[in-house]
Amino acid sequence: MKWKTPMFLIIFLCLNFYSFGSNRILYVDQFYHILGNENKEDNLLRFTKENGFDKIILYDLHKINRDYPLADASKNEILARFIFKAKINFGIKEVGGSGESGEFFVKAIHAYNKTRVNPKEKFDAYNLEYEFWKEDASKDGGYYCNNYMKKNGKSCNRTNSFNFFLKSLKTMKSLADNSTHTIKVEAYVGKYSRREIQKISKYVDRLLIHVYVRNPKSGYSYANQRLEYLSEVENMPKVSIIYSSETLFMGGWLKFNSLKKGEKIFIDSMHKRNKDLLKKINFTNFTYYNYNKLSKSVKYYKHLTKLAYNNDKESSDNTLLAAK
């Protein structure tokens, strides 16, 4: 007997997925140049509020830690004020801190949290960004080779790079488990094997899976195999799909289309081609990389929308006048 998906489940999933517009995640690039500038901070936070982002992930924390040591309560007040403002005045529900290694979380991001008493000033998510799948970065002479593997006495290859990534996740999970403030552990991932995702899923609460395409119509095809691998894991994390607003990817498309349209295309494609996958993965929302590129695309799109509205209104007014 062939089992059919109950209609109520399909309706629930559709309603859930089409409400993504109110809980998007935004990567904030160039945060070092935003922090401390009230006008730039408010522009960023207004953008999140106006475009349905209730979670942000902060980059540039290594630069901020250099100038405002995050482990020092007397010097990290500038960051505490921003996080507090984001949550209290602009409705941000979760602020994530991004780093490349477990050590950075121990010495900077988690250390910062320990200096703050008010939960409204704390990070709520620890976000690991370490692209172990980029083989050139892990080979001799590569960025990860020079900065992490050699320093830890490891030969430079993808296997050791993945092991470093996994070790960082274990460290982050330990920090989160021992924190009095609730912390989500999350990781950004691109390409991964079936075996790798089984290991990764043991240590994360949320996976941010990149779907870097120029048009969302090809998004599901690009992500399908990786989502299939993910559907087999025992410890299912929350899943967020990352769209990139860079010029090489969806930056151009988003100048002429809304965020909601791009999200709907992906969900509709998944439902049409493999609706069983919807029941297997904990797909929650969309993430956008990055703030500076996306804000320009959205501004252009809204400008075009306003022009179209004004033209339609003028045409309608002229029609009414002609009819009199």
C-alpha positions as CSV (number, residue, x, y, z in Angstrom):
1,M,0.0,0.0,0.0
2,K,1.4,3.4,-1.0
3,W,1.4,5.9,1.9
4,K,0.2,9.3,1.0
5,T,1.2,12.5,2.8
6,P,-1.8,13.7,4.9
7,M,-3.3,17.0,3.5
8,F,-3.2,18.6,6.9
9,L,0.6,18.0,7.0
10,I,1.1,19.5,3.6
11,I,-0.9,22.6,4.6
12,F,1.1,22.9,7.9
13,L,4.4,22.7,6.1
14,C,3.4,25.2,3.5
15,L,2.2,27.7,6.1
16,N,5.3,27.2,8.1
17,F,7.7,27.6,5.1
18,Y,5.9,30.6,3.7
19,S,6.2,32.4,7.0
20,F,10.0,32.5,6.7
21,G,9.8,36.2,5.9
22,S,9.6,37.0,9.6
23,N,12.5,35.0,10.9
24,R,15.4,35.3,8.5
25,I,19.1,35.3,9.5
26,L,21.5,37.9,8.3
27,Y,25.3,37.7,8.1
28,V,26.7,41.2,9.1
29,D,29.9,41.7,7.2
30,Q,32.2,44.7,7.8
31,F,30.9,44.9,11.4
32,Y,34.2,46.4,12.5
33,H,33.3,49.5,10.5
34,I,29.7,49.6,11.8
35,L,30.3,49.1,15.6
36,G,30.4,52.4,17.5
37,N,29.0,54.5,14.6
38,E,25.4,55.1,15.8
39,N,24.1,56.0,12.3
40,K,25.6,52.9,10.7
41,E,24.4,50.7,13.6
42,D,20.9,52.1,13.3
43,N,20.9,51.7,9.5
44,L,21.8,48.0,9.9
45,L,19.2,47.4,12.5
46,R,16.4,49.2,10.7
47,F,17.3,47.1,7.6
48,T,16.8,43.9,9.7
49,K,13.5,45.1,11.1
50,E,12.1,46.2,7.7
51,N,13.1,43.0,5.9
52,G,12.1,40.3,8.3
53,F,15.5,39.4,10.0
54,D,15.2,38.5,13.6
55,K,18.7,36.9,13.9
56,I,22.1,38.3,13.0
57,I,25.6,36.8,12.8
58,L,28.4,39.2,13.4
59,Y,31.7,39.0,11.5
60,D,35.0,40.9,12.2
61,L,35.1,39.9,15.8
62,H,38.8,39.2,15.6
63,K,39.3,42.9,14.6
64,I,37.0,44.1,17.3
65,N,38.8,41.8,19.8
66,R,42.1,43.4,18.8
67,D,40.8,46.9,19.5
68,Y,38.3,46.2,22.3
69,P,39.5,43.0,24.1
70,L,36.3,41.0,24.4
71,A,37.4,39.2,27.6
72,D,37.7,42.6,29.3
73,A,34.5,44.0,30.8
74,S,36.0,47.4,31.0
75,K,36.7,47.5,27.2
76,N,33.9,45.5,25.6
77,E,31.1,47.8,26.6
78,I,30.9,49.1,23.0
79,L,29.8,45.6,21.8
80,A,27.5,45.1,24.8
81,R,25.6,48.4,24.0
82,F,25.1,47.3,20.4
83,I,23.7,43.8,21.3
84,F,21.5,45.3,23.9
85,K,20.1,47.9,21.5
86,A,19.6,45.3,18.8
87,K,17.5,43.1,21.1
88,I,15.6,45.8,23.0
89,N,15.0,48.5,20.3
90,F,14.9,46.5,17.1
91,G,13.4,43.1,18.0
92,I,16.5,41.0,17.3
93,K,15.9,37.7,19.0
94,E,19.3,36.2,18.6
95,V,22.8,37.6,18.1
96,G,25.5,35.2,16.9
97,G,29.2,35.5,17.0
98,S,31.3,34.0,14.1
99,G,34.7,32.6,14.5
100,E,37.1,30.2,12.7
101,S,38.4,28.1,15.6
102,G,37.4,26.7,19.0
103,E,40.2,28.6,20.5
104,F,38.8,31.9,19.4
105,F,35.4,31.1,21.0
106,V,37.2,30.2,24.2
107,K,39.4,33.3,24.4
108,A,37.1,35.9,22.8
109,I,33.4,35.1,22.2
110,H,32.7,32.9,25.2
111,A,35.0,35.0,27.3
112,Y,33.0,38.1,26.3
113,N,29.7,36.4,27.4
114,K,31.2,35.6,30.8
115,T,31.9,39.2,31.4
116,R,28.3,40.3,30.9
117,V,25.6,39.8,33.5
118,N,22.6,41.0,31.5
119,P,21.5,38.3,29.0
120,K,20.4,41.1,26.6
121,E,24.1,41.9,26.2
122,K,25.2,38.3,25.4
123,F,25.7,36.3,22.3
124,D,23.0,33.6,21.8
125,A,24.7,31.6,19.1
126,Y,28.3,30.5,18.4
127,N,28.8,30.3,14.6
128,L,31.7,28.4,13.2
129,E,32.9,29.5,9.8
130,Y,35.8,27.2,8.6
131,E,35.5,26.0,5.0
132,F,37.2,22.6,5.3
133,W,35.8,21.6,1.9
134,K,38.0,24.1,0.1
135,E,41.0,22.0,-0.6
136,D,43.3,24.8,-1.8
137,A,42.9,26.4,1.6
138,S,44.0,23.2,3.4
139,K,46.9,22.3,1.1
140,D,50.5,23.4,1.7
141,G,50.6,27.2,1.5
142,G,46.9,27.6,2.0
143,Y,45.2,29.8,4.6
144,Y,44.0,27.0,6.9
145,C,47.3,25.1,6.5
146,N,49.4,28.1,7.5
147,N,47.1,29.4,10.3
148,Y,45.8,26.3,11.9
149,M,47.2,22.9,10.8
150,K,50.9,23.6,10.8
151,K,50.6,25.4,14.2
152,N,49.0,22.3,15.6
153,G,51.6,20.0,14.1
154,K,49.3,18.5,11.5
155,S,50.0,17.8,7.8
156,C,48.0,19.9,5.4
157,N,45.2,18.1,3.8
158,R,41.4,18.0,3.7
159,T,41.1,15.2,6.2
160,N,43.1,17.0,8.9
161,S,41.2,20.2,8.0
162,F,37.9,18.5,8.6
163,N,39.2,17.1,11.9
164,F,40.2,20.6,13.0
165,F,36.7,21.8,12.1
166,L,35.1,19.0,14.1
167,K,37.4,19.6,17.1
168,S,36.3,23.3,17.1
169,L,32.6,22.2,17.1
170,K,33.3,19.9,20.1
171,T,34.9,22.8,22.0
172,M,32.0,25.1,21.1
173,K,29.4,22.5,22.3
174,S,31.2,22.1,25.5
175,L,31.2,25.8,26.1
176,A,27.5,26.0,25.3
177,D,26.6,23.0,27.5
178,N,28.4,24.6,30.5
179,S,26.9,28.1,30.0
180,T,24.2,29.5,32.2
181,H,23.0,31.5,29.2
182,T,21.3,29.4,26.5
183,I,23.7,29.1,23.5
184,K,23.0,27.6,20.1
185,V,26.0,26.0,18.3
186,E,25.8,26.4,14.6
187,A,28.1,25.8,11.6
188,Y,28.2,27.1,8.0
189,V,28.8,24.2,5.6
190,G,29.2,23.9,1.9
191,K,30.2,20.5,0.5
192,Y,30.3,17.5,2.7
193,S,30.2,13.8,2.5
194,R,27.6,11.4,4.1
195,R,30.2,10.4,6.7
196,E,31.1,14.0,7.5
197,I,27.6,15.2,8.0
198,Q,26.9,12.3,10.4
199,K,29.8,13.5,12.6
200,I,29.0,17.2,12.3
201,S,25.3,16.8,13.3
202,K,26.3,15.5,16.7
203,Y,27.6,18.8,17.8
204,V,25.3,21.5,16.2
205,D,21.9,22.9,17.0
206,R,21.7,24.5,13.5
207,L,23.3,24.0,10.2
208,L,23.6,26.8,7.7
209,I,23.9,25.2,4.2
210,H,25.0,27.3,1.4
211,V,23.0,27.4,-1.9
212,Y,25.2,29.7,-3.9
213,V,23.4,30.0,-7.2
214,R,22.6,32.9,-9.6
215,N,18.9,32.0,-9.8
216,P,16.9,30.3,-7.1
217,K,15.3,28.1,-9.7
218,S,18.5,26.0,-9.7
219,G,18.8,26.2,-5.9
220,Y,17.1,22.9,-5.0
221,S,19.1,20.9,-7.6
222,Y,22.3,22.4,-6.2
223,A,21.3,21.4,-2.6
224,N,19.5,18.2,-3.2
225,Q,22.2,15.6,-2.6
226,R,23.5,17.4,0.5
227,L,20.0,17.5,2.0
228,E,19.6,13.8,1.2
229,Y,22.7,13.1,3.2
230,L,21.5,15.2,6.0
231,S,18.1,13.4,6.1
232,E,20.0,10.3,7.2
233,V,21.5,11.7,10.4
234,E,20.3,10.5,13.8
235,N,20.7,13.9,15.5
236,M,18.7,16.2,13.3
237,P,19.7,19.9,13.7
238,K,17.7,22.9,12.5
239,V,18.5,23.7,8.9
240,S,18.8,27.1,7.3
241,I,19.5,27.6,3.6
242,I,22.0,30.4,2.8
243,Y,21.5,32.6,-0.3
244,S,24.4,34.8,-1.3
245,S,23.7,38.4,-2.4
246,E,27.2,38.7,-3.9
247,T,27.4,39.7,-7.6
248,L,28.6,36.2,-8.6
249,F,25.5,34.7,-7.1
250,M,22.0,36.2,-6.4
251,G,23.0,39.8,-6.1
252,G,21.7,40.6,-9.6
253,W,18.5,38.5,-9.2
254,L,17.6,40.2,-6.0
255,K,17.6,43.6,-7.6
256,F,14.5,42.6,-9.6
257,N,12.8,40.1,-7.2
258,S,11.8,40.0,-3.6
259,L,13.4,37.9,-0.9
260,K,10.1,36.1,-0.4
261,K,9.9,35.1,-4.1
262,G,13.4,33.5,-4.0
263,E,12.4,31.5,-0.9
264,K,9.1,30.4,-2.3
265,I,10.8,29.1,-5.4
266,F,13.2,26.9,-3.4
267,I,10.4,25.5,-1.2
268,D,8.1,24.9,-4.1
269,S,10.9,23.1,-6.0
270,M,11.6,20.9,-3.0
271,H,7.9,20.1,-2.5
272,K,7.4,19.2,-6.1
273,R,10.5,17.1,-6.6
274,N,10.9,15.4,-3.2
275,K,8.1,16.2,-0.7
276,D,9.2,13.4,1.6
277,L,12.4,15.4,2.3
278,L,10.2,18.0,4.0
279,K,9.3,15.4,6.6
280,K,12.9,14.3,7.2
281,I,14.8,17.5,7.7
282,N,14.1,20.2,10.2
283,F,14.1,23.0,7.7
284,T,13.4,26.3,9.5
285,N,14.4,29.4,7.6
286,F,16.7,31.2,5.2
287,T,20.0,33.0,5.8
288,Y,21.4,35.8,3.7
289,Y,25.1,36.6,3.1
290,N,25.8,39.4,3.4
291,Y,24.4,42.7,4.8
292,N,26.3,45.2,2.6
293,K,25.6,43.5,-0.7
294,L,22.0,42.6,0.2
295,S,21.1,46.1,1.4
296,K,22.1,47.5,-2.0
297,S,20.0,44.9,-4.0
298,V,17.0,45.4,-1.7
299,K,17.2,49.2,-2.1
300,Y,17.3,48.9,-5.9
301,Y,14.4,46.5,-5.9
302,K,12.3,48.7,-3.7
303,H,13.1,51.7,-5.9
304,L,11.9,49.8,-9.0
305,T,8.8,48.7,-7.1
306,K,8.0,52.3,-6.2
307,L,8.5,53.5,-9.8
308,A,6.2,50.7,-11.0
309,Y,3.6,51.7,-8.5
310,N,3.8,55.4,-9.4
311,N,3.6,54.6,-13.1
312,D,0.5,52.4,-12.6
313,K,-1.1,55.0,-10.4
314,E,-0.5,57.7,-13.0
315,S,-1.8,55.5,-15.8
316,S,-4.9,54.8,-13.7
317,D,-5.5,58.5,-13.0
318,N,-5.2,59.3,-16.7
319,T,-7.7,56.6,-17.5
320,L,-10.2,58.1,-15.0
321,L,-9.7,61.6,-16.4
322,A,-10.2,60.4,-19.9
323,A,-13.5,58.7,-18.9
324,K,-15.0,61.9,-17.5
